[in-house]
Amino acid sequence: MSEKKSKVTVFTILRSALSGLVGIQNKENLESDFESGRFWHFFIAGAIVTALFMGVVWFAVSTMLAQS
């Protein structure tokens, strides 16, 4: 039984980080990430996605408070 190893690209790493952020990562993708990817790639992508999310929330709250 030969199983095709999926190639990890920047797009798949970002997709996995975004899926993990909102909690919709499925088990097959999670296992594929652990088997074919490197920890630091996913760690850095997760940190960037988290920082961007926090920046958007901070900007939205700052804008709302400035208008009131």
C-alpha positions as CSV (number, residue, x, y, z in Angstrom):
1,M,0.0,0.0,0.0
2,S,1.7,3.2,-1.1
3,E,0.5,6.4,0.3
4,K,1.2,9.6,-1.4
5,K,3.0,12.1,0.8
6,S,1.4,15.6,0.4
7,K,3.8,18.4,-0.3
8,V,3.8,21.2,2.3
9,T,3.6,24.6,0.8
10,V,3.2,28.1,2.3
11,F,-0.5,28.0,1.3
12,T,-1.1,24.7,3.2
13,I,0.8,25.9,6.2
14,L,-1.3,29.1,6.4
15,R,-4.5,27.2,5.7
16,S,-3.6,24.9,8.6
17,A,-2.8,27.8,10.9
18,L,-6.1,29.6,10.1
19,S,-8.1,26.4,10.5
20,G,-6.5,25.8,13.8
21,L,-7.2,29.3,14.9
22,V,-10.9,29.0,14.3
23,G,-11.1,25.3,15.4
24,I,-12.1,23.7,12.2
25,Q,-9.0,21.6,11.4
26,N,-10.0,18.0,10.6
27,K,-8.1,15.0,11.8
28,E,-6.8,14.0,8.4
29,N,-5.2,17.4,7.8
30,L,-3.8,17.5,11.3
31,E,-2.1,14.1,10.8
32,S,-0.8,15.1,7.4
33,D,0.7,18.3,9.0
34,F,2.5,16.3,11.7
35,E,3.8,13.7,9.2
36,S,5.0,16.0,6.4
37,G,5.7,19.4,7.9
38,R,8.3,20.9,10.1
39,F,7.3,22.2,13.6
40,W,8.9,25.6,13.2
41,H,7.0,26.3,9.9
42,F,3.7,25.7,11.6
43,F,4.8,27.5,14.8
44,I,5.8,30.7,12.9
45,A,2.7,30.6,10.8
46,G,0.5,30.2,13.9
47,A,2.4,33.1,15.6
48,I,1.9,35.4,12.6
49,V,-1.8,34.5,12.3
50,T,-2.4,35.0,16.0
51,A,-0.6,38.4,15.9
52,L,-2.6,39.5,12.9
53,F,-5.8,38.4,14.6
54,M,-4.9,40.3,17.8
55,G,-4.0,43.4,15.7
56,V,-7.4,43.3,14.0
57,V,-9.2,43.0,17.3
58,W,-7.1,45.8,18.8
59,F,-7.8,48.1,15.8
60,A,-11.5,47.4,15.9
61,V,-11.8,48.1,19.6
62,S,-9.6,51.3,19.3
63,T,-11.8,52.5,16.5
64,M,-15.0,51.9,18.4
65,L,-13.7,53.6,21.5
66,A,-12.5,56.6,19.5
67,Q,-16.0,57.1,18.0
68,S,-17.8,57.1,21.3
